[in-house]
Amino acid sequence: MGAVASLSSCSNAQKPKEEVPTHPNIIYILADDLGIGDIQPYGQKLIQTPNLNKLQAQGMRFTQAYSGTAVSAPSRCSLMTGMHTGHAFVRGNKGVDPEGQVAMPEGTFTMATMLKEQGYATGCFGKWGLGYPGSVSDPTKVGFDQFFGYNCQTLAHDYYPDHLWNNENRIDLPQNYEQREATYSADTIHQQALQFIRNHADGPFFTFLSYTLPHAELILPRDSIYDMYCKLIPEAAEEPYAPKDPNRRGAYGATERPLASFAAMVTRFDRYVGDVMQLLDSLGIAENTVLIFTSDNGPHREGGANPDYFDSYGPYRGIKRDLYEGGIRMPFLVSYPGHVKAGVDNDQMIAFWDMLPTFAELAGYDKPLQTDGISMVPTLLGRDDQQKHDYLYWEFHEQNGKQAVRKGQWKGVRLQVGTDKPVFELYDLSDDIHEDHNVAAEHPEIAAELNALIDSCHIESELFDFGREKQANGITH
């Protein structure tokens, strides 16, 4: 079963428990399909992200932070439950008709469940993708007091939707009927999130801002941000994108300037982050709030997006749906004024499943946790008692199946898992960060060790078996 362990969240031998700040507010901002190279703190040259620059300056920038996996639903399941995808329940993007994704089991323990037990007000705003309306893993049934946004990640492709969800209540948006572009969902969701923070400023609160930008479709109001990028990006570089479906229910809408739109969406997201930071300051609660910014997986190439144009993957290889570094290595910025040292970089290897034990320690949760994660509180607070991962593991259940493991400098990637001819690749990240040179033949002992580790991390799932059941029926991805 891999590294699942029963961990006490407050095991702190070198410093007394009272030195760990307890019950801070926690805001976790999750971008959608944003590459590590899409923002200025990680080297972006064209797209402007001044508020994320400010967040970096006042906090910690992680250089080896990883998502749950390379697509939305399983990455979010890993985040919520503290489990890597080798045995998390949701390991792929399985849809449910007419709206939603496969549900987690009834009673699933999530970070929201845990924090609610500790007296936190809990709110989720944006995209859920871990169930369907009315399911046993609707956000309000797995720990969230309030949810506003898209229950279904497929319908979240439309930024001018005909409805959103407020808890379990469908909110129709007739102003957007017949493809009218009246109410931009991202703005509405953002305003609801800000109001939640205002309403619970006395704390403690946990706010999961699962915003949809800059996921395709690449559409936003034609405002000053959009106009700025239309001037900065040559029109000759653009390839107009036509919709797959004129009804646009879950399809991507047409855009004449997809590159300008993508850049504008990133800067718009940056302004949302700035709004949150400004609100915390105005409420006088910034120093009692842990603020985290990251992304759910690597950059996409959909709806007219072109990650090559922006170097969205930074110095790494791969995009969304790849288990190479570009698909899973994420931007990760943490601010906690007065507690997290400002303007520092940290190369601690962390992953989404570390957030559950980290938040447990911050919130003073002292019950045993079933998790693959490690509390990162020592790293955040500059202590010298940080436990480190021996390895990290990922699965991906599309494109005939992929698995990957990182152990120290070594990265193993297994492709074609769902076929009778899987392929194993080995990379030495210490001198091949772009994963160009497969050195499995030169290091057979390392290759054997990582192959065995991959096997030990994967627990069979009836729902997610790398597409073997489709191949048996003659169906391929």
Phi, psi and omega in degrees: 000004177081218190264026178296131181216155175267106189248137171276124189289346184243027177286107188219089190282329190269340177227144182295152185304325185293345178281347176275117179301131182249150176059039169288156169295150180230124175239120181245110183259120184242111173284164185241112180065031176268124179281158181298332180270006184277352182235153186299324179300344178242024169105001180298134184260330186259312185284130185268128179224066185297327182286325174290328172300317179295319178298318177298317183295330183261005182212211187246134176254120176271137182254351178227058179256139185234147176279178179292320172191201193260007173219170195298294192301308180294328177297319180288326176297318178299318178298311186292323190256349181074021181243139172284168189285359175291338178210007170298154183291313180267119182236004180200175181269075177268122180273159177232129178281144359270356185202126174121182180236172180301139186273147169289158181298154178301137179081013178304130179276122181238171175298329177291319175304311182298312183290326176297320176300331181270011176090011179279141163282134188236130180221140177238128184226120180131236185252134179263283175077014181238040180162202177214162183306126180085359182284170180288349175242030165304145184310322183287350180257359178233034168113351182266128176290324183221138174227136174216124178150216180263123170287321186260128181287334177291315178293341177290354174293342184257116181276352173238067188284166177271352175198158169229182180237134172246104192055237180258017181256126177285129178252104180286146180237076184298338178295343178258003179298156178057036176064022174289144182252079183255306183250113180277116190302320185299320178295317181296315179299317180299317180296322177296321179295316179299322179293323177300317179297317177299316184295335186240029183298336178288343171063179355279152177223154173238122180239118177260105182263088184267061186292157187266344179288147358259038176301145172296147018282155183265076184224140176200167178303141180279075185252197184294328178295312179299315180299322180299315182284334174297331178276326183282329184257123182300134180299332180295338180280347185275146172236104183307139183252128179260144182290149175286329188223118182297339177280339171060026175277092182087356176265178181260129181285162182288146173213136181281332184232072184297324180292315177297322180294317179299311180300318180295325179293322178294316179293325176298317177300316179303322178293324175300316178299318178298322177299318180296314181297318179295320180296317178300319178296315183293330179275352180073028184238011182300321184283352175247026183228126171274120182243121182239138175234131177202192180223159187276337178189182184290177185291152183258165176233058187225153177065020181100001180290149179221090182297339178294324183297321184259001190051049186297335181268005180061222181275011188255167177261138171106158179226193175312138181081001174256143172262010165290168189304323181296337180273342187227345178275125194243155164295145180206107182242135181230128175239135174205078189309133181087350182234312175268126182299139186277143170068033182244154173258151178221132182257016175302133179280115183230162180215167183307322185289354174281345185291325180300305178293331177296311180292329177299314181293319178297325184270000179074025179281117188247015175273156178299144179244138171265104188205155170271356188271169177233135176297130178262014179301316178304318178297315182297322184267004176076023178278168183252019182247031183286123171287146182242153176288136170285325180200165171232150186221144178220152170232155175218128191248039169230176175052044178070008172090136179220149174223152178209151176218142173240129177225104183063233181279350189262140178232122176252133179233124179248123182248165178056040185295326183277006179251177178272005179226066177296154183239133179246135178235145180234132180230143175260099185292346181292334177224014180213064185293338180273359178054053180267333191242106176285113185250024181301321182292328181281339182228067184298328181290321177292318179300318180294319180297314182287326174298317179295323179294319176302314180300320183288335183279336186269123172253131184301145179230134178291326182280326187233104182229037177061026174080013182297325182291329178287322179295323179297333178266008179079018181252134178241161179287000000 
